[in-house]
Amino acid sequence: PDGIRTNVIMPFARTEAVDRFFTNEPAMANQILDQNPLGKVGHPEQDIGRTVAFLVGPSAAYINGVTLPIDGGASYVR
């Protein structure tokens, strides 16, 4: 009734920690990327930020209570 919506994002994006991991563990990093359908780590602004901007905007006014992975499809790969 107060117009408050709650959604959660699960991003897989470039951060200092991710970059450090990829530098220190290149074999494991390549394995992770090979399992990602898009084959890349998301860009914080272009990939994650645009999705967040959509979620908080009027086009997503009816989206509520979801957990949205923004990870290039990695969470759906089994």
All heavy atoms as a GROMACS GRO file, in nm:
protein
  589
    1PRO      N    1   0.081  -0.122   0.000
    1PRO     CA    2   0.000   0.000   0.000
    1PRO      C    3   0.085   0.128   0.000
    1PRO      O    4   0.037   0.233  -0.038
    1PRO     CB    5  -0.083  -0.012   0.127
    1PRO     CG    6  -0.020  -0.119   0.209
    1PRO     CD    7   0.062  -0.203   0.119
    2ASP      N    8   0.209   0.119   0.044
    2ASP     CA    9   0.296   0.237   0.048
    2ASP      C   10   0.378   0.252  -0.079
    2ASP      O   11   0.463   0.341  -0.088
    2ASP     CB   12   0.392   0.229   0.168
    2ASP     CG   13   0.316   0.235   0.300
    2ASP    OD1   14   0.215   0.309   0.307
    2ASP    OD2   15   0.357   0.165   0.396
    3GLY      N   16   0.357   0.166  -0.177
    3GLY     CA   17   0.431   0.176  -0.302
    3GLY      C   18   0.575   0.127  -0.292
    3GLY      O   19   0.659   0.164  -0.374
    4ILE      N   20   0.603   0.047  -0.194
    4ILE     CA   21   0.738  -0.004  -0.176
    4ILE      C   22   0.747  -0.142  -0.240
    4ILE      O   23   0.668  -0.231  -0.212
    4ILE     CB   24   0.774  -0.013  -0.026
    4ILE    CG1   25   0.770   0.125   0.035
    4ILE    CG2   26   0.910  -0.079  -0.008
    4ILE    CD1   27   0.782   0.126   0.187
    5ARG      N   28   0.846  -0.158  -0.328
    5ARG     CA   29   0.871  -0.287  -0.390
    5ARG      C   30   1.007  -0.336  -0.343
    5ARG      O   31   1.096  -0.257  -0.314
    5ARG     CB   32   0.872  -0.275  -0.543
    5ARG     CG   33   0.737  -0.233  -0.598
    5ARG     CD   34   0.740  -0.219  -0.750
    5ARG     NE   35   0.829  -0.111  -0.791
    5ARG     CZ   36   0.931  -0.123  -0.876
    5ARG    NH1   37   0.959  -0.239  -0.931
    5ARG    NH2   38   1.005  -0.019  -0.908
    6THR      N   39   1.023  -0.466  -0.335
    6THR     CA   40   1.150  -0.524  -0.293
    6THR      C   41   1.193  -0.629  -0.393
    6THR      O   42   1.124  -0.728  -0.415
    6THR     CB   43   1.135  -0.590  -0.154
    6THR    OG1   44   1.087  -0.494  -0.062
    6THR    CG2   45   1.268  -0.643  -0.106
    7ASN      N   46   1.307  -0.605  -0.456
    7ASN     CA   47   1.366  -0.698  -0.549
    7ASN      C   48   1.514  -0.714  -0.514
    7ASN      O   49   1.573  -0.625  -0.454
    7ASN     CB   50   1.351  -0.648  -0.693
    7ASN     CG   51   1.206  -0.636  -0.733
    7ASN    OD1   52   1.135  -0.735  -0.736
    7ASN    ND2   53   1.162  -0.516  -0.760
    8VAL      N   54   1.569  -0.827  -0.551
    8VAL     CA   55   1.709  -0.857  -0.521
    8VAL      C   56   1.781  -0.887  -0.652
    8VAL      O   57   1.725  -0.952  -0.739
    8VAL     CB   58   1.718  -0.981  -0.428
    8VAL    CG1   59   1.862  -1.022  -0.403
    8VAL    CG2   60   1.646  -0.955  -0.298
    9ILE      N   61   1.904  -0.837  -0.664
    9ILE     CA   62   1.985  -0.873  -0.780
    9ILE      C   63   2.102  -0.960  -0.734
    9ILE      O   64   2.151  -0.947  -0.621
    9ILE     CB   65   2.038  -0.752  -0.857
    9ILE    CG1   66   2.130  -0.666  -0.771
    9ILE    CG2   67   1.922  -0.669  -0.914
    9ILE    CD1   68   2.211  -0.565  -0.850
   10MET      N   69   2.143  -1.052  -0.820
   10MET     CA   70   2.260  -1.136  -0.797
   10MET      C   71   2.356  -1.111  -0.914
   10MET      O   72   2.352  -1.180  -1.015
   10MET     CB   73   2.220  -1.284  -0.792
   10MET     CG   74   2.129  -1.318  -0.679
   10MET     SD   75   2.082  -1.494  -0.664
   10MET     CE   76   2.116  -1.567  -0.819
   11PRO      N   77   2.442  -1.010  -0.899
   11PRO     CA   78   2.530  -0.975  -1.011
   11PRO      C   79   2.658  -1.059  -1.016
   11PRO      O   80   2.707  -1.108  -0.914
   11PRO     CB   81   2.564  -0.829  -0.981
   11PRO     CG   82   2.560  -0.820  -0.832
   11PRO     CD   83   2.452  -0.915  -0.789
   12PHE      N   84   2.708  -1.076  -1.135
   12PHE     CA   85   2.843  -1.128  -1.156
   12PHE      C   86   2.911  -1.024  -1.243
   12PHE      O   87   2.893  -1.019  -1.364
   12PHE     CB   88   2.839  -1.264  -1.226
   12PHE     CG   89   2.976  -1.322  -1.254
   12PHE    CD1   90   3.074  -1.325  -1.156
   12PHE    CD2   91   3.005  -1.375  -1.378
   12PHE    CE1   92   3.199  -1.379  -1.182
   12PHE    CE2   93   3.129  -1.430  -1.405
   12PHE     CZ   94   3.226  -1.432  -1.307
   13ALA      N   95   2.985  -0.935  -1.177
   13ALA     CA   96   3.043  -0.822  -1.247
   13ALA      C   97   3.186  -0.798  -1.204
   13ALA      O   98   3.230  -0.843  -1.098
   13ALA     CB   99   2.961  -0.695  -1.219
   14ARG      N  100   3.257  -0.725  -1.286
   14ARG     CA  101   3.395  -0.689  -1.256
   14ARG      C  102   3.401  -0.602  -1.131
   14ARG      O  103   3.332  -0.501  -1.120
   14ARG     CB  104   3.455  -0.610  -1.372
   14ARG     CG  105   3.486  -0.696  -1.490
   14ARG     CD  106   3.637  -0.706  -1.505
   14ARG     NE  107   3.669  -0.792  -1.616
   14ARG     CZ  108   3.732  -0.909  -1.602
   14ARG    NH1  109   3.771  -0.949  -1.484
   14ARG    NH2  110   3.755  -0.983  -1.705
   15THR      N  111   3.481  -0.647  -1.037
   15THR     CA  112   3.513  -0.571  -0.917
   15THR      C  113   3.661  -0.593  -0.892
   15THR      O  114   3.725  -0.677  -0.957
   15THR     CB  115   3.433  -0.619  -0.794
   15THR    OG1  116   3.471  -0.755  -0.767
   15THR    CG2  117   3.283  -0.610  -0.816
   16GLU      N  118   3.716  -0.523  -0.796
   16GLU     CA  119   3.857  -0.545  -0.762
   16GLU      C  120   3.879  -0.690  -0.718
   16GLU      O  121   3.978  -0.753  -0.756
   16GLU     CB  122   3.901  -0.450  -0.651
   16GLU     CG  123   3.921  -0.307  -0.698
   16GLU     CD  124   3.973  -0.217  -0.587
   16GLU    OE1  125   4.059  -0.262  -0.508
   16GLU    OE2  126   3.928  -0.102  -0.582
   17ALA      N  127   3.787  -0.743  -0.639
   17ALA     CA  128   3.801  -0.881  -0.591
   17ALA      C  129   3.795  -0.981  -0.707
   17ALA      O  130   3.873  -1.076  -0.712
   17ALA     CB  131   3.694  -0.912  -0.488
   18VAL      N  132   3.704  -0.960  -0.799
   18VAL     CA  133   3.692  -1.050  -0.914
   18VAL      C  134   3.818  -1.039  -1.001
   18VAL      O  135   3.874  -1.140  -1.043
   18VAL     CB  136   3.565  -1.020  -0.996
   18VAL    CG1  137   3.565  -1.096  -1.128
   18VAL    CG2  138   3.441  -1.055  -0.916
   19ASP      N  139   3.863  -0.917  -1.026
   19ASP     CA  140   3.984  -0.899  -1.105
   19ASP      C  141   4.104  -0.965  -1.039
   19ASP      O  142   4.185  -1.030  -1.106
   19ASP     CB  143   4.012  -0.750  -1.128
   19ASP     CG  144   3.916  -0.686  -1.227
   19ASP    OD1  145   3.852  -0.760  -1.304
   19ASP    OD2  146   3.904  -0.562  -1.226
   20ARG      N  147   4.115  -0.952  -0.909
   20ARG     CA  148   4.225  -1.013  -0.835
   20ARG      C  149   4.218  -1.166  -0.845
   20ARG      O  150   4.319  -1.234  -0.867
   20ARG     CB  151   4.222  -0.967  -0.689
   20ARG     CG  152   4.350  -0.981  -0.614
   20ARG     CD  153   4.354  -0.908  -0.480
   20ARG     NE  154   4.230  -0.905  -0.404
   20ARG     CZ  155   4.153  -0.797  -0.388
   20ARG    NH1  156   4.187  -0.681  -0.440
   20ARG    NH2  157   4.043  -0.804  -0.316
   21PHE      N  158   4.098  -1.220  -0.830
   21PHE     CA  159   4.080  -1.365  -0.843
   21PHE      C  160   4.120  -1.411  -0.982
   21PHE      O  161   4.191  -1.511  -0.998
   21PHE     CB  162   3.934  -1.403  -0.814
   21PHE     CG  163   3.902  -1.545  -0.849
   21PHE    CD1  164   3.945  -1.648  -0.767
   21PHE    CD2  165   3.831  -1.576  -0.964
   21PHE    CE1  166   3.917  -1.781  -0.799
   21PHE    CE2  167   3.802  -1.707  -0.996
   21PHE     CZ  168   3.845  -1.810  -0.914
   22PHE      N  169   4.077  -1.340  -1.085
   22PHE     CA  170   4.109  -1.379  -1.222
   22PHE      C  171   4.259  -1.371  -1.247
   22PHE      O  172   4.313  -1.452  -1.323
   22PHE     CB  173   4.031  -1.292  -1.321
   22PHE     CG  174   3.893  -1.344  -1.351
   22PHE    CD1  175   3.804  -1.372  -1.249
   22PHE    CD2  176   3.852  -1.366  -1.481
   22PHE    CE1  177   3.677  -1.420  -1.276
   22PHE    CE2  178   3.726  -1.415  -1.509
   22PHE     CZ  179   3.639  -1.443  -1.406
   23THR      N  180   4.326  -1.277  -1.185
   23THR     CA  181   4.472  -1.264  -1.199
   23THR      C  182   4.544  -1.376  -1.125
   23THR      O  183   4.638  -1.436  -1.178
   23THR     CB  184   4.520  -1.127  -1.146
   23THR    OG1  185   4.456  -1.024  -1.222
   23THR    CG2  186   4.670  -1.114  -1.157
   24ASN      N  187   4.498  -1.406  -1.004
   24ASN     CA  188   4.565  -1.506  -0.920
   24ASN      C  189   4.530  -1.650  -0.954
   24ASN      O  190   4.607  -1.741  -0.924
   24ASN     CB  191   4.534  -1.480  -0.772
   24ASN     CG  192   4.592  -1.349  -0.725
   24ASN    OD1  193   4.690  -1.299  -0.779
   24ASN    ND2  194   4.532  -1.293  -0.621
   25GLU      N  195   4.414  -1.672  -1.011
   25GLU     CA  196   4.366  -1.808  -1.042
   25GLU      C  197   4.318  -1.816  -1.187
   25GLU      O  198   4.200  -1.842  -1.214
   25GLU     CB  199   4.251  -1.845  -0.947
   25GLU     CG  200   4.286  -1.844  -0.800
   25GLU     CD  201   4.379  -1.957  -0.760
   25GLU    OE1  202   4.388  -2.057  -0.835
   25GLU    OE2  203   4.442  -1.945  -0.655
   26PRO      N  204   4.408  -1.795  -1.284
   26PRO     CA  205   4.363  -1.790  -1.424
   26PRO      C  206   4.297  -1.919  -1.474
   26PRO      O  207   4.201  -1.912  -1.551
   26PRO     CB  208   4.490  -1.759  -1.502
   26PRO     CG  209   4.602  -1.793  -1.411
   26PRO     CD  210   4.552  -1.778  -1.272
   27ALA      N  211   4.345  -2.034  -1.431
   27ALA     CA  212   4.285  -2.159  -1.478
   27ALA      C  213   4.141  -2.172  -1.429
   27ALA      O  214   4.050  -2.206  -1.506
   27ALA     CB  215   4.368  -2.279  -1.431
   28MET      N  216   4.118  -2.143  -1.301
   28MET     CA  217   3.984  -2.151  -1.246
   28MET      C  218   3.895  -2.042  -1.307
   28MET      O  219   3.777  -2.066  -1.336
   28MET     CB  220   3.987  -2.138  -1.094
   28MET     CG  221   3.853  -2.171  -1.029
   28MET     SD  222   3.858  -2.165  -0.849
   28MET     CE  223   3.958  -2.308  -0.815
   29ALA      N  224   3.952  -1.925  -1.329
   29ALA     CA  225   3.876  -1.816  -1.390
   29ALA      C  226   3.829  -1.853  -1.530
   29ALA      O  227   3.713  -1.829  -1.567
   29ALA     CB  228   3.960  -1.689  -1.394
   30ASN      N  229   3.917  -1.914  -1.609
   30ASN     CA  230   3.878  -1.956  -1.743
   30ASN      C  231   3.772  -2.064  -1.739
   30ASN      O  232   3.683  -2.067  -1.823
   30ASN     CB  233   4.001  -2.005  -1.821
   30ASN     CG  234   4.088  -1.890  -1.865
   30ASN    OD1  235   4.040  -1.780  -1.890
   30ASN    ND2  236   4.217  -1.914  -1.875
   31GLN      N  237   3.779  -2.152  -1.640
   31GLN     CA  238   3.677  -2.255  -1.624
   31GLN      C  239   3.541  -2.191  -1.594
   31GLN      O  240   3.438  -2.233  -1.648
   31GLN     CB  241   3.718  -2.351  -1.512
   31GLN     CG  242   3.628  -2.469  -1.498
   31GLN     CD  243   3.679  -2.564  -1.388
   31GLN    OE1  244   3.750  -2.524  -1.297
   31GLN    NE2  245   3.640  -2.689  -1.397
   32ILE      N  246   3.541  -2.090  -1.509
   32ILE     CA  247   3.417  -2.019  -1.477
   32ILE      C  248   3.360  -1.952  -1.602
   32ILE      O  249   3.241  -1.961  -1.630
   32ILE     CB  250   3.441  -1.916  -1.365
   32ILE    CG1  251   3.467  -1.989  -1.233
   32ILE    CG2  252   3.325  -1.819  -1.352
   32ILE    CD1  253   3.517  -1.900  -1.122
   33LEU      N  254   3.446  -1.886  -1.677
   33LEU     CA  255   3.400  -1.819  -1.799
   33LEU      C  256   3.350  -1.919  -1.903
   33LEU      O  257   3.254  -1.890  -1.975
   33LEU     CB  258   3.511  -1.732  -1.857
   33LEU     CG  259   3.545  -1.608  -1.776
   33LEU    CD1  260   3.656  -1.530  -1.845
   33LEU    CD2  261   3.424  -1.520  -1.755
   34ASP      N  262   3.415  -2.035  -1.911
   34ASP     CA  263   3.371  -2.137  -2.006
   34ASP      C  264   3.231  -2.188  -1.974
   34ASP      O  265   3.158  -2.232  -2.062
   34ASP     CB  266   3.469  -2.255  -2.007
   34ASP     CG  267   3.600  -2.221  -2.077
   34ASP    OD1  268   3.606  -2.119  -2.150
   34ASP    OD2  269   3.697  -2.296  -2.057
   35GLN      N  270   3.193  -2.185  -1.848
   35GLN     CA  271   3.061  -2.232  -1.805
   35GLN      C  272   2.954  -2.124  -1.814
   35GLN      O  273   2.836  -2.151  -1.796
   35GLN     CB  274   3.068  -2.286  -1.663
   35GLN     CG  275   3.153  -2.410  -1.651
   35GLN     CD  276   3.171  -2.456  -1.508
   35GLN    OE1  277   3.124  -2.393  -1.414
   35GLN    NE2  278   3.241  -2.565  -1.490
   36ASN      N  279   2.995  -2.002  -1.841
   36ASN     CA  280   2.900  -1.890  -1.851
   36ASN      C  281   2.852  -1.882  -1.996
   36ASN      O  282   2.933  -1.866  -2.087
   36ASN     CB  283   2.968  -1.759  -1.809
   36ASN     CG  284   2.872  -1.644  -1.802
   36ASN    OD1  285   2.800  -1.617  -1.897
   36ASN    ND2  286   2.872  -1.574  -1.691
   37PRO      N  287   2.722  -1.891  -2.021
   37PRO     CA  288   2.672  -1.888  -2.158
   37PRO      C  289   2.717  -1.766  -2.239
   37PRO      O  290   2.738  -1.777  -2.359
   37PRO     CB  291   2.520  -1.889  -2.140
   37PRO     CG  292   2.499  -1.960  -2.012
   37PRO     CD  293   2.614  -1.916  -1.925
   38LEU      N  294   2.732  -1.652  -2.175
   38LEU     CA  295   2.779  -1.534  -2.248
   38LEU      C  296   2.931  -1.523  -2.248
   38LEU      O  297   2.988  -1.440  -2.317
   38LEU     CB  298   2.717  -1.406  -2.192
   38LEU     CG  299   2.566  -1.394  -2.211
   38LEU    CD1  300   2.516  -1.259  -2.161
   38LEU    CD2  301   2.527  -1.412  -2.357
   39GLY      N  302   2.998  -1.606  -2.168
   39GLY     CA  303   3.143  -1.614  -2.170
   39GLY      C  304   3.217  -1.491  -2.122
   39GLY      O  305   3.330  -1.467  -2.163
   40LYS      N  306   3.154  -1.415  -2.033
   40LYS     CA  307   3.221  -1.295  -1.984
   40LYS      C  308   3.171  -1.257  -1.846
   40LYS      O  309   3.068  -1.307  -1.800
   40LYS     CB  310   3.198  -1.177  -2.079
   40LYS     CG  311   3.054  -1.129  -2.084
   40LYS     CD  312   3.040  -1.004  -2.169
   40LYS     CE  313   2.903  -0.943  -2.146
   40LYS     NZ  314   2.903  -0.801  -2.172
   41VAL      N  315   3.246  -1.169  -1.784
   41VAL     CA  316   3.205  -1.110  -1.656
   41VAL      C  317   3.136  -0.979  -1.691
   41VAL      O  318   3.183  -0.903  -1.777
   41VAL     CB  319   3.328  -1.083  -1.566
   41VAL    CG1  320   3.286  -1.019  -1.436
   41VAL    CG2  321   3.404  -1.212  -1.540
   42GLY      N  322   3.026  -0.950  -1.625
   42GLY     CA  323   2.950  -0.829  -1.655
   42GLY      C  324   3.023  -0.701  -1.618
   42GLY      O  325   3.105  -0.698  -1.526
   43HIS      N  326   2.992  -0.597  -1.691
   43HIS     CA  327   3.044  -0.464  -1.661
   43HIS      C  328   2.952  -0.401  -1.557
   43HIS      O  329   2.829  -0.400  -1.576
   43HIS     CB  330   3.048  -0.380  -1.789
   43HIS     CG  331   3.110  -0.246  -1.770
   43HIS    ND1  332   3.040  -0.139  -1.723
   43HIS    CD2  333   3.237  -0.206  -1.791
   43HIS    CE1  334   3.121  -0.034  -1.716
   43HIS    NE2  335   3.241  -0.072  -1.756
   44PRO      N  336   3.007  -0.348  -1.448
   44PRO     CA  337   2.923  -0.295  -1.339
   44PRO      C  338   2.821  -0.189  -1.385
   44PRO      O  339   2.707  -0.192  -1.341
   44PRO     CB  340   3.022  -0.235  -1.241
   44PRO     CG  341   3.150  -0.303  -1.269
   44PRO     CD  342   3.149  -0.336  -1.415
   45GLU      N  343   2.863  -0.101  -1.472
   45GLU     CA  344   2.774   0.007  -1.513
   45GLU      C  345   2.683  -0.035  -1.630
   45GLU      O  346   2.562  -0.019  -1.624
   45GLU     CB  347   2.857   0.129  -1.553
   45GLU     CG  348   2.775   0.254  -1.576
   45GLU     CD  349   2.864   0.374  -1.604
   45GLU    OE1  350   2.967   0.389  -1.534
   45GLU    OE2  351   2.831   0.451  -1.693
   46GLN      N  352   2.744  -0.088  -1.733
   46GLN     CA  353   2.668  -0.119  -1.854
   46GLN      C  354   2.572  -0.237  -1.835
   46GLN      O  355   2.459  -0.233  -1.884
   46GLN     CB  356   2.763  -0.146  -1.970
   46GLN     CG  357   2.843  -0.025  -2.009
   46GLN     CD  358   2.954  -0.059  -2.108
   46GLN    OE1  359   2.977  -0.174  -2.141
   46GLN    NE2  360   3.022   0.043  -2.154
   47ASP      N  361   2.618  -0.341  -1.770
   47ASP     CA  362   2.535  -0.460  -1.756
   47ASP      C  363   2.450  -0.458  -1.630
   47ASP      O  364   2.329  -0.483  -1.635
   47ASP     CB  365   2.623  -0.586  -1.757
   47ASP     CG  366   2.699  -0.602  -1.887
   47ASP    OD1  367   2.638  -0.584  -1.994
   47ASP    OD2  368   2.819  -0.634  -1.882
   48ILE      N  369   2.511  -0.432  -1.517
   48ILE     CA  370   2.439  -0.436  -1.390
   48ILE      C  371   2.360  -0.307  -1.369
   48ILE      O  372   2.241  -0.309  -1.337
   48ILE     CB  373   2.535  -0.460  -1.272
   48ILE    CG1  374   2.629  -0.578  -1.299
   48ILE    CG2  375   2.455  -0.478  -1.142
   48ILE    CD1  376   2.563  -0.708  -1.339
   49GLY      N  377   2.425  -0.195  -1.388
   49GLY     CA  378   2.362  -0.065  -1.363
   49GLY      C  379   2.237  -0.041  -1.446
   49GLY      O  380   2.136   0.010  -1.396
   50ARG      N  381   2.242  -0.078  -1.571
   50ARG     CA  382   2.124  -0.059  -1.658
   50ARG      C  383   2.006  -0.143  -1.612
   50ARG      O  384   1.891  -0.100  -1.619
   50ARG     CB  385   2.160  -0.092  -1.802
   50ARG     CG  386   2.252   0.010  -1.864
   50ARG     CD  387   2.289  -0.028  -2.004
   50ARG     NE  388   2.383   0.069  -2.060
   50ARG     CZ  389   2.447   0.053  -2.173
   50ARG    NH1  390   2.427  -0.056  -2.246
   50ARG    NH2  391   2.531   0.145  -2.216
   51THR      N  392   2.036  -0.262  -1.564
   51THR     CA  393   1.928  -0.348  -1.513
   51THR      C  394   1.868  -0.290  -1.386
   51THR      O  395   1.746  -0.290  -1.368
   51THR     CB  396   1.981  -0.491  -1.489
   51THR    OG1  397   2.038  -0.539  -1.610
   51THR    CG2  398   1.869  -0.582  -1.444
   52VAL      N  399   1.954  -0.241  -1.297
   52VAL     CA  400   1.904  -0.178  -1.174
   52VAL      C  401   1.822  -0.054  -1.208
   52VAL      O  402   1.715  -0.033  -1.149
   52VAL     CB  403   2.022  -0.145  -1.079
   52VAL    CG1  404   1.974  -0.062  -0.962
   52VAL    CG2  405   2.089  -0.272  -1.031
   53ALA      N  406   1.868   0.026  -1.302
   53ALA     CA  407   1.792   0.145  -1.342
   53ALA      C  408   1.654   0.105  -1.394
   53ALA      O  409   1.554   0.172  -1.365
   53ALA     CB  410   1.869   0.223  -1.449
   54PHE      N  411   1.647  -0.003  -1.469
   54PHE     CA  412   1.517  -0.053  -1.515
   54PHE      C  413   1.430  -0.093  -1.397
   54PHE      O  414   1.312  -0.056  -1.390
   54PHE     CB  415   1.536  -0.171  -1.610
   54PHE     CG  416   1.411  -0.251  -1.632
   54PHE    CD1  417   1.308  -0.203  -1.713
   54PHE    CD2  418   1.392  -0.374  -1.569
   54PHE    CE1  419   1.192  -0.275  -1.732
   54PHE    CE2  420   1.276  -0.446  -1.586
   54PHE     CZ  421   1.176  -0.397  -1.668
   55LEU      N  422   1.487  -0.170  -1.303
   55LEU     CA  423   1.408  -0.219  -1.190
   55LEU      C  424   1.350  -0.108  -1.104
   55LEU      O  425   1.242  -0.125  -1.047
   55LEU     CB  426   1.493  -0.312  -1.102
   55LEU     CG  427   1.509  -0.454  -1.149
   55LEU    CD1  428   1.606  -0.529  -1.058
   55LEU    CD2  429   1.376  -0.526  -1.155
   56VAL      N  430   1.420   0.002  -1.090
   56VAL     CA  431   1.369   0.110  -1.006
   56VAL      C  432   1.283   0.209  -1.084
   56VAL      O  433   1.224   0.299  -1.025
   56VAL     CB  434   1.483   0.186  -0.933
   56VAL    CG1  435   1.561   0.091  -0.845
   56VAL    CG2  436   1.573   0.260  -1.030
   57GLY      N  437   1.274   0.191  -1.215
   57GLY     CA  438   1.197   0.283  -1.298
   57GLY      C  439   1.052   0.241  -1.316
   57GLY      O  440   1.009   0.134  -1.273
   58PRO      N  441   0.977   0.325  -1.386
   58PRO     CA  442   0.834   0.300  -1.404
   58PRO      C  443   0.803   0.178  -1.491
   58PRO      O  444   0.696   0.118  -1.476
   58PRO     CB  445   0.783   0.429  -1.470
   58PRO     CG  446   0.904   0.492  -1.531
   58PRO     CD  447   1.020   0.452  -1.445
   59SER      N  448   0.894   0.138  -1.580
   59SER     CA  449   0.868   0.021  -1.664
   59SER      C  450   0.863  -0.108  -1.585
   59SER      O  451   0.808  -0.207  -1.632
   59SER     CB  452   0.976   0.010  -1.773
   59SER     OG  453   0.967   0.120  -1.861
   60ALA      N  454   0.921  -0.108  -1.465
   60ALA     CA  455   0.921  -0.228  -1.381
   60ALA      C  456   0.828  -0.213  -1.261
   60ALA      O  457   0.843  -0.282  -1.162
   60ALA     CB  458   1.063  -0.257  -1.334
   61ALA      N  459   0.732  -0.125  -1.271
   61ALA     CA  460   0.644  -0.095  -1.158
   61ALA      C  461   0.566  -0.215  -1.107
   61ALA      O  462   0.524  -0.216  -0.992
   61ALA     CB  463   0.547   0.018  -1.196
   62TYR      N  464   0.549  -0.317  -1.190
   62TYR     CA  465   0.470  -0.434  -1.147
   62TYR      C  466   0.560  -0.551  -1.109
   62TYR      O  467   0.513  -0.661  -1.082
   62TYR     CB  468   0.373  -0.474  -1.259
   62TYR     CG  469   0.260  -0.561  -1.213
   62TYR    CD1  470   0.171  -0.520  -1.114
   62TYR    CD2  471   0.242  -0.688  -1.268
   62TYR    CE1  472   0.068  -0.602  -1.072
   62TYR    CE2  473   0.139  -0.770  -1.227
   62TYR     CZ  474   0.052  -0.726  -1.128
   62TYR     OH  475  -0.050  -0.807  -1.087
   63ILE      N  476   0.691  -0.530  -1.107
   63ILE     CA  477   0.785  -0.635  -1.067
   63ILE      C  478   0.812  -0.618  -0.919
   63ILE      O  479   0.855  -0.513  -0.874
   63ILE     CB  480   0.916  -0.627  -1.148
   63ILE    CG1  481   0.886  -0.649  -1.297
   63ILE    CG2  482   1.016  -0.729  -1.098
   63ILE    CD1  483   1.005  -0.628  -1.387
   64ASN      N  484   0.786  -0.723  -0.843
   64ASN     CA  485   0.803  -0.716  -0.698
   64ASN      C  486   0.834  -0.855  -0.644
   64ASN      O  487   0.777  -0.954  -0.687
   64ASN     CB  488   0.676  -0.663  -0.632
   64ASN     CG  489   0.693  -0.641  -0.483
   64ASN    OD1  490   0.798  -0.598  -0.437
   64ASN    ND2  491   0.590  -0.672  -0.407
   65GLY      N  492   0.928  -0.860  -0.550
   65GLY     CA  493   0.957  -0.985  -0.481
   65GLY      C  494   1.036  -1.086  -0.562
   65GLY      O  495   1.024  -1.206  -0.540
   66VAL      N  496   1.117  -1.039  -0.656
   66VAL     CA  497   1.196  -1.131  -0.738
   66VAL      C  498   1.344  -1.124  -0.702
   66VAL      O  499   1.392  -1.021  -0.653
   66VAL     CB  500   1.180  -1.105  -0.889
   66VAL    CG1  501   1.035  -1.120  -0.932
   66VAL    CG2  502   1.233  -0.970  -0.928
   67THR      N  503   1.414  -1.232  -0.728
   67THR     CA  504   1.559  -1.234  -0.721
   67THR      C  505   1.606  -1.252  -0.865
   67THR      O  506   1.573  -1.353  -0.929
   67THR     CB  507   1.610  -1.349  -0.633
   67THR    OG1  508   1.560  -1.330  -0.501
   67THR    CG2  509   1.762  -1.354  -0.631
   68LEU      N  510   1.678  -1.154  -0.914
   68LEU     CA  511   1.716  -1.151  -1.054
   68LEU      C  512   1.866  -1.171  -1.069
   68LEU      O  513   1.945  -1.084  -1.032
   68LEU     CB  514   1.675  -1.018  -1.118
   68LEU     CG  515   1.707  -1.000  -1.264
   68LEU    CD1  516   1.631  -1.100  -1.349
   68LEU    CD2  517   1.673  -0.858  -1.307
   69PRO      N  518   1.909  -1.286  -1.122
   69PRO     CA  519   2.051  -1.304  -1.148
   69PRO      C  520   2.090  -1.222  -1.271
   69PRO      O  521   2.023  -1.230  -1.374
   69PRO     CB  522   2.066  -1.454  -1.174
   69PRO     CG  523   1.929  -1.506  -1.200
   69PRO     CD  524   1.831  -1.405  -1.152
   70ILE      N  525   2.193  -1.143  -1.256
   70ILE     CA  526   2.248  -1.065  -1.368
   70ILE      C  527   2.389  -1.119  -1.387
   70ILE      O  528   2.487  -1.058  -1.344
   70ILE     CB  529   2.247  -0.915  -1.340
   70ILE    CG1  530   2.110  -0.869  -1.289
   70ILE    CG2  531   2.284  -0.835  -1.464
   70ILE    CD1  532   2.108  -0.726  -1.239
   71ASP      N  533   2.397  -1.236  -1.449
   71ASP     CA  534   2.523  -1.309  -1.450
   71ASP      C  535   2.554  -1.376  -1.583
   71ASP      O  536   2.631  -1.471  -1.589
   71ASP     CB  537   2.522  -1.413  -1.338
   71ASP     CG  538   2.411  -1.517  -1.355
   71ASP    OD1  539   2.339  -1.514  -1.456
   71ASP    OD2  540   2.396  -1.602  -1.266
   72GLY      N  541   2.492  -1.330  -1.689
   72GLY     CA  542   2.520  -1.388  -1.819
   72GLY      C  543   2.461  -1.526  -1.838
   72GLY      O  544   2.499  -1.598  -1.929
   73GLY      N  545   2.370  -1.566  -1.751
   73GLY     CA  546   2.305  -1.696  -1.761
   73GLY      C  547   2.374  -1.805  -1.680
   73GLY      O  548   2.329  -1.920  -1.682
   74ALA      N  549   2.479  -1.771  -1.607
   74ALA     CA  550   2.556  -1.872  -1.532
   74ALA      C  551   2.472  -1.945  -1.429
   74ALA      O  552   2.490  -2.065  -1.406
   74ALA     CB  553   2.676  -1.808  -1.465
   75SER      N  554   2.378  -1.878  -1.366
   75SER     CA  555   2.300  -1.943  -1.261
   75SER      C  556   2.201  -2.044  -1.316
   75SER      O  557   2.148  -2.126  -1.240
   75SER     CB  558   2.228  -1.839  -1.175
   75SER     OG  559   2.140  -1.763  -1.256
   76TYR      N  560   2.177  -2.044  -1.446
   76TYR     CA  561   2.084  -2.139  -1.505
   76TYR      C  562   2.153  -2.258  -1.567
   76TYR      O  563   2.089  -2.352  -1.610
   76TYR     CB  564   1.997  -2.070  -1.611
   76TYR     CG  565   1.905  -1.968  -1.547
   76TYR    CD1  566   1.929  -1.833  -1.559
   76TYR    CD2  567   1.797  -2.010  -1.471
   76TYR    CE1  568   1.846  -1.741  -1.498
   76TYR    CE2  569   1.713  -1.919  -1.410
   76TYR     CZ  570   1.739  -1.784  -1.424
   76TYR     OH  571   1.657  -1.693  -1.364
   77VAL      N  572   2.285  -2.254  -1.573
   77VAL     CA  573   2.361  -2.365  -1.629
   77VAL      C  574   2.375  -2.473  -1.524
   77VAL      O  575   2.417  -2.448  -1.412
   77VAL     CB  576   2.499  -2.318  -1.678
   77VAL    CG1  577   2.582  -2.435  -1.725
   77VAL    CG2  578   2.484  -2.214  -1.788
   78ARG      N  579   2.342  -2.593  -1.557
   78ARG     CA  580   2.353  -2.704  -1.463
   78ARG      C  581   2.447  -2.807  -1.517
   78ARG      O  582   2.455  -2.839  -1.627
   78ARG     CB  583   2.216  -2.768  -1.437
   78ARG     CG  584   2.116  -2.670  -1.383
   78ARG     CD  585   2.140  -2.646  -1.234
   78ARG     NE  586   2.040  -2.552  -1.185
   78ARG     CZ  587   2.069  -2.441  -1.122
   78ARG    NH1  588   2.193  -2.407  -1.098
   78ARG    NH2  589   1.975  -2.361  -1.081
   0.00000   0.00000   0.00000
